[in-house]
Amino acid sequence: MNIEIVQGPGNAAAKVSLGANETITAESGSMIAMNSHLHMNTTTHSRGGAGGLLKAVKRMFAGESFFLNHYKAGQEGGDVYLSTPLPGDMMTHELNDESLIVQARSFVACGDDVDVDLGWQGFKSLLSGESMFWIHLKGTGPVILNSFGAIYPIEVDGDVLVDTGHIVAFQDTLDFSITKAGKSWLHSFMGGEGLVCRFHGTGTVWCQSHNPPSFGLQLGPMLKRRPR
Amino acid sequence: MRSEIQGAPSFAYIHVDLEPGESVLAESDAMASMAADLDMRVRFNGGNIFTALLKKLFGGESFFVNEFQNNSSGSKRVTLVQGTPGNLRQVDLNNSSVCLQPGAYVASSPGVKLGLSWAGFASFFGREGLFRLKATGTGTVWYGAYGELVEKNVEGDYIVDTAHLVAYEPQMRLKVQLAGGVFSSLLGGEGFVTRVEGTGKIIVQSRSLHGFSRWLNPKIY
């Protein structure tokens, strides 16, 4: 399988070239074009096995689709292009029997041997009052992610704070807690930064340059009310 | 202090590397990520509650700004960005000023003072606000807008569509007028425009959120 990010960073798409009998698992609705001989199969789980339905319910809870689509190539292989609704960049990351924590809206696709689950830290984030959900990707193979804006990695060595709306993904070698950005809670909320994620340890966190809620705050007041 | 704008032109953001003792000021919510040992403090926009209130009400700016101060012993990074997608510009002031459209300000170094001055009713009707934000002093100021930023040297006068003027040199004067005759101004969709008079540099944005929302609104049902 070969993955190429094309037309980045403004309006990126991922071109996935599948070899014979290879499969890519993608978020529902992310396919924009593909060879007609590819076989598409829709399930509630990323890999065969039990618990698929429960995972699907959890994904739905996180604002992701209930279903995952699997694109399988025949003997001759084939291409599928994947994209997302938000303008911005995409990235690929190769997992080698390891884990990656992905902000739910950034997940696009992964290889067949990567397990997709929403179990990790989900409720901690919920209790903190932020509507943030994490997808836990685990296994071996490629992962495709998207962002609102450009993506920049931070190699954490010492502590780093990231605004909750700017996180794309991070390695699970990092500890993470939800905390305040300023010296005090009052400063953090008055300063408009509110809650941030504090990463501790050694590993990489990928950030998106732009924050969808911040854009919404500026655009929202100019939009008309939806008729009831 | 070292800084670098990346992601331009569609999604520009600023990496600012602060040396020990240095600080940078940024608008509320501009911080995307930062080293945890930088100290973030809230300040009234303009230094006191009165100016902050004026800026909030009339300058289209936030009530509070954040100050990021490096009290550690090494170089530390803070990454700043505006709320909308678009380009950013860095201006190095040397005992000089630049005037900014409401909402354009993103960040500045401590030597730059942000003031509010009367812009006139012309500016108000041009959807640029009654007051204008003026950055004065010696240091760096970063500003941006939705879309790409286009620089234009004006000699005499120049016409800019309303809500597309981002920044201009302080000696420039603004007036509002119809784009053409009464008939063509209304039917041609241009309506009012801003007339910039004087000799100096102006910055125009290629897109506007007003235009985008006008396009988007009929699609909401």
Interface residues (C-beta under 8 A of the other chain):
Chain A: P9 G10 P87 G88 D89 F148 G149 A150 Y152 I154 G158 D159 V160 L161 V162 D163 H166 A181 G182 K183 L186 H187 S188 M190 G191 G192 E193 R198 V205 C207 S209 H210 N211 S214 F215 L217 Q218 L219 M222 L223 K224 R226 P227
Chain B: Q6 G7 S10 F11 A12 Y13 H15 S28 D29 M31 A32 S33 M34 A35 A36 D37 D39 M40 R41 V42 S62 F64 V65 N66 T79 V81 G83 T84 P85 G103 L209 H210 F212 S213 L216 N217 I220 Y221
